[in-house]
Amino acid sequence: MRFVRSTDKDRRDLARKLRTGMTRGERVLWSRLRGNALGFKVRRQFPSGNFILDFYVLEARLCIELNGPLHEPLADRKRDEALLEMGIQTLRIPLGEFENREEHWIREIQLFVDLRKKSKPWWKDSDFEEDEEEPPP
């Protein structure tokens, strides 16, 4: 399945608005991830297809979602499945756990990115080309 970066102007505008209105937890996580702090570039409120991803690591095709109390498990599962069809794996972090164990989750993110980068052969270098192989489970 092809990775699709959103070209919808309304979606891009919404992503810009979300960047300026991040929650406290998102601001804390962003402060730890920005500027290649962990050795990889992270984008925040990144529009992809029909979705806006909280945080996105392009080189690992990893979406990082910080789940607050308003997330709905069924909708999240459907979204995760749709993203996986585009070759994007989702790491969901419960907000309360992140606030209580910030260092643990930063290490988990680093580990997850490292593992995803090692499995890179299943996707092409160009993020905008059609994948010929299925992503790993």
C-alpha positions, 0 to 999 in steps of 0.5 A: 500500500502506498504512503500518502502525505496529505495534500488537502489544504484544510487538513494541513491547516488543521495540522498547523492549528493543532501544533499551536494548541498542543496539550501539556503532555504533547508539549513535554513529549515534543520537547524531548523529541524535537531537533533530532534529540534522539538521533532521528527527526520527528514531525509533529501533527503530521498530516498523512492520508485522512489522518493527522498523526500526533508525532511521526518518524519518517525514517522508521514509518512510526506514528507516536500517539499520546492517548488522553482520556478522549481516545476511543479504542475502537476508532483507534484500532481502525485508524491503526489498521489503516495506517498499517496498510500504508506501512506506518506502525503506531505506538500508543502511549497512555497520557497518564503513563507517560506523565508518570514514567517519562524516561521509560517511554523515551527509551521505548520510543528510541527502541521502537525506532531502532527496531523499525529502522532495522526492518527497513528492507520491506519498504522502499527509500522513497516514501511516496512509491508503491510498496511491493512487499507487505509490511511485517506484522 
